[in-house]
Amino acid sequence: MAALAERDSLNQRVRDVLLFDNYGQRLTEKQRLACEMILMRDFSLAEAAEALGVSRQGVHDLVARAREHMEEYEASFGLAALRRRLEAMERELEENKSRLPEDFYINFKKLLEG
């Protein structure tokens, strides 16, 4: 049971980072800084609170509101889901490279790389 909770926590952290990569620029400056400290730089709530000049609860609230906003943006724009689909397509392309005509592989790879 603990392993499942750990995996869920890790999956949530990966999702948060992916959402932050896509939508972090849409957050308020304080939300962005709090997320950067907590999600990207692994600050504790106390460390982030001190750096931002707010309470630990304040940091928690900033990150919680930022997550809500980023989930709303994802529901509207779907950039994280699109990125996952493109990565899956690229993996599939690489796994089947030897079975595909070379020109198709090269052209499709270019399309995926944008």
Backbone as ProteinMPNN parsed JSONL, in Angstrom:
{"seq_chain_A": "MAALAERDSLNQRVRDVLLFDNYGQRLTEKQRLACEMILMRDFSLAEAAEALGVSRQGVHDLVARAREHMEEYEASFGLAALRRRLEAMERELEENKSRLPEDFYINFKKLLEG", "coords_chain_A": {"N_chain_A": [[0.815, -1.183, 0.0], [1.963, 1.243, 0.752], [3.848, 1.539, -1.252], [2.222, 1.971, -3.456], [1.064, 4.453, -2.804], [3.388, 5.982, -2.812], [4.105, 5.775, -5.514], [1.897, 7.024, -6.695], [2.264, 9.576, -5.65], [4.702, 10.256, -6.826], [3.945, 10.151, -9.541], [2.107, 12.263, -9.523], [3.813, 14.372, -8.96], [5.453, 14.367, -11.239], [3.495, 14.986, -13.145], [2.768, 17.546, -12.203], [5.151, 18.971, -12.681], [5.319, 18.763, -15.472], [2.958, 20.137, -16.18], [3.648, 22.612, -15.112], [5.819, 23.268, -16.752], [4.438, 23.701, -19.134], [2.471, 25.63, -18.498], [3.345, 27.389, -16.564], [4.13, 30.045, -17.05], [1.747, 31.371, -17.121], [0.887, 31.739, -14.584], [0.558, 33.698, -11.519], [3.227, 35.85, -10.397], [4.095, 35.206, -7.772], [2.897, 32.676, -7.408], [4.209, 31.276, -9.42], [6.892, 31.458, -8.548], [6.686, 30.097, -6.086], [5.916, 27.53, -6.972], [8.14, 26.908, -8.549], [10.129, 26.768, -6.588], [9.14, 24.7, -4.881], [8.371, 22.547, -6.607], [10.375, 22.336, -8.6], [12.885, 22.875, -7.488], [12.885, 21.559, -5.145], [12.499, 22.668, -2.57], [11.722, 22.883, 0.921], [8.546, 23.511, 2.532], [8.973, 25.373, 4.546], [11.45, 26.536, 3.801], [10.765, 27.702, 1.317], [8.776, 29.433, 2.207], [10.221, 31.217, 3.804], [11.885, 32.375, 1.848], [9.989, 33.611, 0.221], [8.7, 35.269, 1.945], [6.342, 34.638, 3.278], [3.939, 32.625, 5.12], [4.256, 29.053, 5.889], [1.828, 27.848, 5.346], [0.883, 29.723, 3.577], [2.573, 29.313, 1.366], [1.838, 26.695, 0.746], [-0.839, 27.172, 0.008], [-0.446, 28.869, -2.211], [0.807, 27.1, -4.026], [-1.179, 25.158, -4.233], [-3.299, 26.639, -5.39], [-2.045, 27.328, -7.762], [-1.724, 24.786, -8.917], [-4.431, 24.153, -9.328], [-5.114, 26.13, -11.226], [-3.355, 25.417, -13.31], [-4.308, 22.865, -13.952], [-6.804, 23.593, -14.911], [-6.023, 25.067, -17.166], [-4.86, 22.985, -18.604], [-7.093, 21.393, -19.064], [-8.406, 23.049, -20.827], [-6.54, 23.577, -22.927], [-4.885, 21.314, -23.349], [-2.1, 20.745, -23.647], [-0.178, 19.194, -22.233], [-1.211, 16.618, -22.499], [-1.077, 16.393, -25.268], [1.7, 16.504, -25.613], [2.43, 14.089, -24.356], [1.204, 12.273, -26.117], [2.631, 12.781, -28.478], [5.196, 12.017, -27.669], [4.734, 9.294, -27.267], [4.149, 8.544, -29.885], [6.622, 9.037, -31.063], [8.228, 7.159, -29.711], [7.017, 4.804, -30.65], [7.554, 5.05, -33.367], [10.37, 4.849, -33.342], [10.652, 2.244, -32.338], [9.698, 0.78, -34.46], [11.271, 1.383, -36.579], [12.993, -0.161, -38.252], [11.19, -1.537, -39.821], [9.982, 0.252, -41.452], [9.742, 2.26, -44.464], [12.64, 4.091, -45.363], [12.495, 6.844, -46.172], [9.922, 7.539, -45.295], [10.228, 7.202, -42.516], [12.207, 9.181, -41.95], [10.913, 11.574, -42.778], [8.619, 11.535, -41.118], [9.8, 11.634, -38.608], [10.928, 14.178, -38.705], [8.569, 15.684, -38.761], [7.564, 15.126, -36.198], [9.503, 16.286, -34.612], [9.159, 18.896, -35.076]], "CA_chain_A": [[0.0, 0.0, 0.0], [2.855, 2.398, 0.796], [4.457, 1.665, -2.579], [1.208, 2.568, -4.322], [0.979, 5.873, -2.445], [4.627, 6.586, -3.278], [4.017, 5.873, -6.978], [0.917, 8.074, -6.985], [2.906, 10.842, -5.312], [5.694, 10.511, -7.872], [3.2, 10.464, -10.761], [1.557, 13.609, -9.367], [4.936, 15.321, -9.067], [5.821, 14.425, -12.667], [2.419, 15.742, -13.808], [2.893, 18.947, -11.807], [6.294, 19.555, -13.384], [4.92, 18.875, -16.873], [2.004, 21.249, -16.266], [4.396, 23.848, -14.86], [6.568, 23.558, -17.983], [3.521, 24.192, -20.159], [1.58, 26.721, -18.097], [3.926, 28.194, -15.493], [4.178, 31.454, -17.428], [0.402, 31.929, -16.968], [0.618, 31.909, -13.156], [1.052, 34.952, -10.941], [4.652, 35.751, -10.09], [4.275, 34.476, -6.505], [2.572, 31.265, -7.647], [5.293, 30.729, -10.241], [8.07, 31.307, -7.696], [6.409, 29.024, -5.122], [5.98, 26.253, -7.704], [9.526, 26.664, -8.945], [10.867, 26.331, -5.395], [8.624, 23.43, -4.351], [8.342, 21.48, -7.616], [11.574, 22.21, -9.424], [14.124, 22.959, -6.712], [12.686, 20.691, -3.989], [12.541, 23.385, -1.299], [10.681, 22.55, 1.888], [7.596, 24.617, 2.691], [9.609, 26.38, 5.397], [12.458, 27.25, 3.0], [10.061, 28.539, 0.344], [8.082, 30.475, 2.966], [11.22, 32.223, 4.173], [12.325, 33.07, 0.631], [8.884, 34.41, -0.32], [8.195, 36.166, 2.97], [4.976, 34.243, 3.645], [3.909, 31.456, 6.002], [4.264, 27.76, 5.201], [0.466, 27.69, 4.826], [0.804, 30.602, 2.402], [3.235, 28.612, 0.254], [0.957, 25.581, 0.403], [-1.991, 27.73, -0.708], [0.018, 29.341, -3.526], [1.037, 25.937, -4.89], [-2.487, 24.531, -4.474], [-4.02, 27.459, -6.374], [-1.327, 27.197, -9.038], [-2.101, 23.475, -9.476], [-5.804, 24.266, -9.834], [-5.084, 26.912, -12.473], [-2.685, 24.648, -14.358], [-5.241, 21.806, -14.366], [-7.826, 24.25, -15.74], [-5.399, 25.343, -18.461], [-4.696, 21.705, -19.306], [-8.429, 20.99, -19.525], [-8.752, 23.904, -21.97], [-5.579, 23.549, -24.035], [-4.415, 19.95, -23.56], [-0.707, 20.676, -24.098], [0.522, 18.068, -21.611], [-1.71, 15.405, -23.151], [-0.506, 16.386, -26.62], [3.117, 16.151, -25.493], [2.498, 12.644, -24.077], [0.866, 11.549, -27.355], [3.757, 12.926, -29.401], [6.281, 11.165, -27.167], [4.351, 7.906, -27.555], [4.319, 8.352, -31.332], [8.054, 8.978, -31.34], [8.696, 5.84, -29.25], [6.492, 3.81, -31.594], [8.322, 5.225, -34.607], [11.709, 4.298, -33.128], [10.542, 0.791, -32.175], [9.37, 0.157, -35.747], [12.136, 2.006, -37.579], [13.527, -1.131, -39.216], [10.101, -2.05, -40.651], [9.407, 1.362, -42.227], [10.593, 2.822, -45.527], [13.542, 5.098, -44.8], [12.005, 8.212, -46.408], [8.787, 7.741, -44.395], [10.778, 7.369, -41.168], [12.881, 10.485, -41.862], [9.908, 12.642, -42.862], [7.765, 11.5, -39.933], [10.644, 12.096, -37.495], [10.994, 15.646, -38.837], [7.262, 16.212, -38.335], [7.453, 15.033, -34.742], [10.463, 17.199, -33.974], [8.624, 20.241, -35.283]], "C_chain_A": [[0.869, 1.262, 0.0], [3.509, 2.623, -0.564], [3.494, 2.312, -3.561], [1.081, 4.069, -4.06], [2.214, 6.62, -2.932], [4.588, 6.791, -4.795], [3.04, 6.968, -7.379], [1.506, 9.451, -6.729], [3.934, 11.224, -6.388], [5.001, 10.879, -9.185], [2.617, 11.872, -10.699], [2.65, 14.652, -9.515], [5.367, 15.479, -10.527], [4.768, 15.232, -13.43], [2.523, 17.232, -13.48], [4.022, 19.646, -12.562], [5.959, 19.756, -14.863], [3.937, 20.032, -17.064], [2.709, 22.577, -16.052], [5.209, 24.245, -16.091], [5.668, 24.198, -19.038], [2.798, 25.477, -19.772], [2.141, 27.632, -17.01], [3.939, 29.684, -15.794], [2.819, 32.137, -17.27], [0.035, 32.186, -15.501], [1.05, 33.301, -12.7], [2.52, 34.756, -10.591], [4.891, 34.948, -8.81], [3.949, 32.999, -6.662], [3.697, 30.593, -8.42], [6.537, 30.482, -9.38], [7.874, 30.171, -6.691], [6.501, 27.658, -5.799], [7.403, 25.917, -8.1], [10.33, 26.141, -7.752], [10.441, 24.941, -4.944], [8.762, 22.299, -5.374], [9.677, 21.257, -8.31], [12.864, 22.145, -8.59], [14.035, 22.196, -5.392], [12.91, 21.396, -2.653], [11.495, 22.786, -0.367], [9.715, 23.732, 1.945], [8.222, 25.742, 3.51], [10.639, 27.2, 4.616], [11.794, 28.19, 1.999], [9.355, 29.695, 1.046], [9.046, 31.595, 3.333], [11.644, 33.044, 2.959], [11.248, 34.013, 0.088], [8.315, 35.403, 0.688], [6.737, 35.908, 3.322], [5.065, 33.056, 4.598], [4.01, 30.165, 5.179], [2.885, 27.484, 4.604], [0.275, 28.538, 3.578], [1.423, 29.957, 1.182], [2.353, 27.46, -0.209], [-0.226, 26.076, -0.418], [-1.604, 28.226, -2.1], [0.183, 28.167, -4.496], [-0.294, 25.255, -5.217], [-3.29, 25.316, -5.508], [-3.367, 27.364, -7.748], [-1.682, 25.869, -9.703], [-3.505, 23.526, -10.057], [-5.831, 25.009, -11.167], [-4.458, 26.108, -13.609], [-3.557, 23.499, -14.846], [-6.35, 22.388, -15.242], [-7.261, 24.568, -17.127], [-5.249, 24.068, -19.279], [-6.036, 21.224, -19.843], [-8.831, 21.794, -20.757], [-7.849, 23.675, -23.179], [-5.014, 22.169, -24.348], [-2.972, 19.804, -24.005], [0.057, 19.497, -23.501], [0.082, 16.754, -22.249], [-1.148, 15.289, -24.568], [0.96, 15.974, -26.577], [3.276, 14.657, -25.234], [2.202, 11.831, -25.333], [2.017, 11.624, -28.355], [4.939, 12.068, -28.964], [5.986, 9.695, -27.423], [4.516, 7.604, -29.042], [5.8, 8.23, -31.684], [8.649, 7.64, -30.882], [8.27, 4.747, -30.228], [7.263, 3.86, -32.915], [9.7, 4.587, -34.466], [11.669, 2.773, -33.01], [10.304, 0.086, -33.504], [10.219, 0.684, -36.897], [12.587, 1.019, -38.657], [12.458, -1.658, -40.17], [9.507, -0.985, -41.573], [10.327, 1.767, -43.372], [11.395, 3.995, -44.963], [13.019, 6.523, -44.987], [10.796, 8.528, -45.521], [9.284, 8.019, -42.98], [11.375, 8.768, -41.003], [11.871, 11.62, -41.869], [9.025, 12.7, -41.624], [8.528, 11.995, -38.709], [10.743, 13.617, -37.525], [9.686, 16.302, -38.387], [7.128, 16.206, -36.809], [8.375, 16.005, -34.021], [10.068, 18.647, -34.164], [9.587, 21.124, -35.962]], "O_chain_A": [[0.545, 2.238, -0.676], [3.702, 3.765, -0.981], [3.904, 3.11, -4.404], [1.0, 4.86, -5.0], [2.113, 7.751, -3.408], [4.985, 7.842, -5.298], [3.313, 7.75, -8.289], [1.277, 10.385, -7.498], [4.013, 12.382, -6.799], [5.422, 11.814, -9.866], [2.626, 12.595, -11.695], [2.436, 15.699, -10.127], [5.615, 16.593, -10.99], [5.112, 16.066, -14.268], [2.384, 18.079, -14.363], [3.864, 20.775, -13.024], [6.277, 20.797, -15.439], [4.071, 20.816, -18.004], [2.408, 23.559, -16.729], [5.281, 25.425, -16.434], [6.079, 25.118, -19.745], [2.54, 26.324, -20.628], [1.459, 28.562, -16.581], [3.777, 30.5, -14.887], [2.749, 33.366, -17.285], [-1.004, 32.779, -15.213], [1.801, 33.992, -13.389], [2.998, 33.626, -10.499], [5.786, 34.104, -8.765], [4.65, 32.152, -6.107], [4.089, 29.469, -8.106], [7.16, 29.425, -9.472], [8.786, 29.374, -6.467], [7.102, 26.733, -5.253], [7.825, 24.765, -7.996], [11.109, 25.197, -7.883], [11.288, 24.095, -4.656], [9.223, 21.21, -5.032], [10.062, 20.119, -8.577], [13.81, 21.444, -8.949], [14.987, 22.184, -4.612], [13.443, 20.804, -1.715], [10.491, 22.242, -0.827], [10.028, 24.821, 1.465], [8.029, 26.92, 3.209], [10.694, 28.421, 4.756], [12.209, 29.34, 1.85], [9.339, 30.815, 0.533], [8.726, 32.775, 3.191], [11.748, 34.268, 3.038], [11.558, 35.082, -0.44], [7.533, 36.28, 0.323], [5.988, 36.836, 3.626], [6.155, 32.542, 4.851], [3.871, 30.174, 3.956], [2.776, 26.955, 3.498], [-0.406, 28.13, 2.637], [0.871, 30.038, 0.085], [2.144, 27.271, -1.407], [-0.578, 25.467, -1.428], [-2.349, 28.026, -3.06], [-0.251, 28.238, -5.646], [-0.51, 24.824, -6.35], [-3.895, 24.725, -6.403], [-4.051, 27.323, -8.77], [-1.916, 25.822, -10.911], [-3.75, 23.008, -11.146], [-6.485, 24.578, -12.116], [-4.961, 26.112, -14.733], [-3.549, 23.187, -16.037], [-6.785, 21.753, -16.203], [-7.932, 24.365, -18.138], [-5.478, 24.062, -20.488], [-6.107, 20.705, -20.957], [-9.521, 21.278, -21.635], [-8.323, 23.59, -24.311], [-4.697, 21.884, -25.503], [-2.639, 18.829, -24.679], [0.857, 18.867, -24.193], [0.908, 15.879, -22.509], [-0.785, 14.198, -25.006], [1.412, 15.186, -27.408], [4.151, 14.018, -25.819], [2.859, 10.823, -25.593], [2.338, 10.631, -29.008], [5.608, 11.459, -29.799], [6.89, 8.931, -27.761], [4.974, 6.523, -29.411], [6.177, 7.404, -32.515], [9.476, 7.055, -31.582], [9.063, 3.877, -30.587], [7.58, 2.824, -33.499], [10.149, 3.868, -35.358], [12.552, 2.088, -33.525], [10.667, -1.08, -33.66], [9.905, 0.445, -38.063], [12.561, 1.342, -39.844], [12.796, -2.18, -41.233], [8.629, -1.284, -42.383], [11.546, 1.635, -43.269], [10.879, 4.791, -44.179], [13.09, 7.329, -44.06], [10.657, 9.655, -45.046], [8.823, 8.953, -42.324], [11.081, 9.458, -40.028], [11.962, 12.534, -41.05], [8.713, 13.784, -41.131], [7.966, 12.697, -37.868], [10.65, 14.269, -36.485], [9.694, 17.337, -37.72], [6.638, 17.166, -36.214], [8.05, 16.487, -32.936], [10.588, 19.53, -33.482], [9.285, 22.292, -36.209]]}, "name": "protein", "num_of_chains": 1, "seq": "MAALAERDSLNQRVRDVLLFDNYGQRLTEKQRLACEMILMRDFSLAEAAEALGVSRQGVHDLVARAREHMEEYEASFGLAALRRRLEAMERELEENKSRLPEDFYINFKKLLEG"}
